[in-house]
Amino acid sequence: MRVFLDANILFSAAKSGGAIRRLFEILLAEGHECWIDEYVLVEARRNLQDRFPDAIAFLDALISRLRVG
């Protein structure tokens, strides 16, 4: 299944190790395609930089596992 992620979901997964991050792990482990677009990436990165700059490293690692289109 293809899943399109918005900036809020990406932000939530990057900022903490809660349920949204776990959902990502399940989706990816089961072989689902998780998609974002450039706008979502820019918005999530900007919001993290403003509020949780330490989460940028996790965001970058997560993005490497997503499809950007």
Backbone bond lengths (Angstrom), bond angles and torsions (degrees), N, CA, C in turn:
res aa  C-N    CA-C-N  psi(-1)  N-CA   C-N-CA  omega(-1)  CA-C   N-CA-C  phi
1 M - - - 1.436 - - 1.531 107.83 -
2 R 1.317 116.15 144.00 1.460 122.11 174.00 1.518 108.88 -96.38
3 V 1.327 115.00 130.84 1.457 121.04 -179.36 1.523 107.40 -122.55
4 F 1.344 116.43 123.52 1.457 120.51 176.48 1.520 108.35 -95.85
5 L 1.319 115.79 127.36 1.465 122.14 -175.43 1.518 110.43 -103.39
6 D 1.320 116.46 140.04 1.459 119.13 175.65 1.526 110.08 -96.07
7 A 1.307 116.16 174.79 1.465 121.66 -175.40 1.523 112.09 -64.00
8 N 1.322 117.68 -35.23 1.466 120.28 -179.59 1.522 111.61 -64.53
9 I 1.319 116.68 -40.57 1.463 120.76 179.00 1.525 110.07 -67.02
10 L 1.321 116.49 -44.60 1.460 120.65 178.81 1.529 110.69 -62.07
11 F 1.323 117.01 -43.65 1.458 123.10 177.79 1.530 110.11 -59.12
12 S 1.322 116.92 -48.35 1.467 121.40 -177.90 1.523 112.15 -63.43
13 A 1.309 116.78 -40.05 1.466 120.01 179.50 1.522 111.52 -66.79
14 A 1.322 116.74 -35.86 1.462 120.40 -177.22 1.523 112.68 -77.55
15 K 1.320 117.60 -34.00 1.466 119.65 -172.02 1.521 113.88 -78.71
16 S 1.327 118.17 -25.29 1.463 118.70 -178.25 1.523 111.12 -151.65
17 G 1.302 114.68 162.57 1.458 121.02 -178.56 1.514 113.32 -90.20
18 G 1.314 117.58 36.99 1.459 121.61 -175.73 1.523 114.24 -86.93
19 A 1.315 114.22 -152.66 1.464 122.06 -173.10 1.529 113.08 -64.01
20 I 1.315 117.91 -37.83 1.470 119.74 -178.99 1.523 110.62 -66.27
21 R 1.315 117.06 -41.29 1.469 119.61 177.37 1.528 110.14 -62.83
22 R 1.316 116.26 -41.02 1.466 120.32 178.00 1.525 110.62 -63.66
23 L 1.320 117.74 -38.79 1.455 121.59 177.13 1.529 110.75 -59.73
24 F 1.330 117.13 -43.02 1.461 120.97 175.48 1.527 110.94 -56.21
25 E 1.306 115.82 -48.35 1.461 120.07 -178.20 1.529 111.16 -59.63
26 I 1.315 116.91 -41.56 1.464 120.88 179.08 1.526 110.60 -66.05
27 L 1.321 116.48 -48.38 1.466 119.83 -179.56 1.526 111.56 -57.92
28 L 1.319 116.43 -47.80 1.452 120.24 -177.87 1.527 111.94 -68.64
29 A 1.317 117.18 -38.31 1.463 120.75 178.87 1.526 111.43 -64.97
30 E 1.320 116.69 -31.71 1.462 121.31 -179.48 1.533 112.27 -85.02
31 G 1.334 116.70 -0.23 1.459 120.69 175.52 1.517 116.15 87.12
32 H 1.318 117.43 13.49 1.459 120.00 177.55 1.526 109.79 -75.39
33 E 1.322 116.75 150.59 1.456 122.13 177.59 1.524 108.75 -91.84
34 C 1.304 116.97 120.58 1.460 122.41 176.91 1.517 108.27 -103.84
35 W 1.320 116.37 119.68 1.460 123.57 -174.34 1.518 111.60 -112.91
36 I 1.329 115.28 143.89 1.456 123.04 169.72 1.521 107.65 -135.78
37 D 1.323 116.97 161.98 1.457 118.71 171.53 1.529 108.56 -111.68
38 E 1.291 115.59 173.74 1.464 120.73 -175.35 1.525 111.78 -61.98
39 Y 1.329 117.44 -37.31 1.464 120.90 179.04 1.530 111.01 -61.40
40 V 1.325 116.68 -44.43 1.468 121.83 178.69 1.523 110.00 -60.46
41 L 1.304 116.29 -44.13 1.460 121.00 -179.95 1.525 111.33 -62.06
42 V 1.309 116.99 -46.98 1.469 121.08 -179.66 1.523 110.87 -62.58
43 E 1.321 116.80 -44.34 1.463 120.20 -178.61 1.528 111.83 -65.55
44 A 1.323 117.23 -44.72 1.464 120.41 179.52 1.530 110.65 -63.62
45 R 1.328 116.59 -44.18 1.469 120.23 179.59 1.530 111.27 -62.36
46 R 1.323 117.45 -42.96 1.471 121.50 180.00 1.526 110.89 -62.57
47 N 1.318 116.93 -45.36 1.459 120.37 -179.91 1.530 112.03 -66.56
48 L 1.306 117.05 -39.01 1.469 119.40 176.71 1.523 110.93 -65.88
49 Q 1.321 116.58 -42.44 1.465 120.18 -179.59 1.524 110.72 -59.55
50 D 1.327 116.60 -37.85 1.465 121.20 179.93 1.521 113.16 -72.15
51 R 1.338 117.16 -36.98 1.465 120.63 -170.58 1.520 115.51 -112.52
52 F 1.324 117.24 -36.57 1.469 122.16 -175.79 1.538 109.94 -138.09
53 P 1.319 117.94 66.18 1.474 119.64 -174.97 1.527 113.97 -59.36
54 D 1.327 117.79 -25.26 1.469 119.75 178.37 1.529 111.89 -68.46
55 A 1.324 117.57 -16.32 1.468 121.29 -178.11 1.525 113.09 -84.69
56 I 1.319 118.03 -6.83 1.462 121.10 -179.01 1.531 111.36 -60.33
57 A 1.306 117.89 -39.24 1.468 120.64 179.93 1.530 111.10 -61.75
58 F 1.327 116.65 -41.41 1.463 118.34 177.72 1.523 110.67 -68.13
59 L 1.325 117.21 -38.85 1.457 120.69 177.40 1.525 110.19 -57.38
60 D 1.323 117.04 -46.48 1.462 120.58 179.58 1.526 111.87 -60.79
61 A 1.327 116.31 -40.89 1.470 119.75 177.94 1.518 110.76 -66.06
62 L 1.313 117.04 -39.19 1.463 120.96 179.39 1.523 110.89 -66.26
63 I 1.320 116.60 -43.38 1.458 120.66 -178.47 1.526 111.66 -60.30
64 S 1.307 116.65 -32.96 1.463 119.22 179.44 1.527 111.94 -63.95
65 R 1.332 116.95 -16.62 1.460 121.49 179.88 1.527 113.13 -101.66
66 L 1.328 116.61 -1.40 1.462 121.98 -178.58 1.516 110.35 -105.56
67 R 1.291 115.67 166.89 1.466 121.39 174.89 1.522 108.11 -103.26
68 V 1.326 115.18 130.51 1.462 120.88 -179.30 1.522 107.27 -109.65
69 G 1.321 115.11 125.15 1.468 117.94 -178.27 1.496 111.76 -143.57
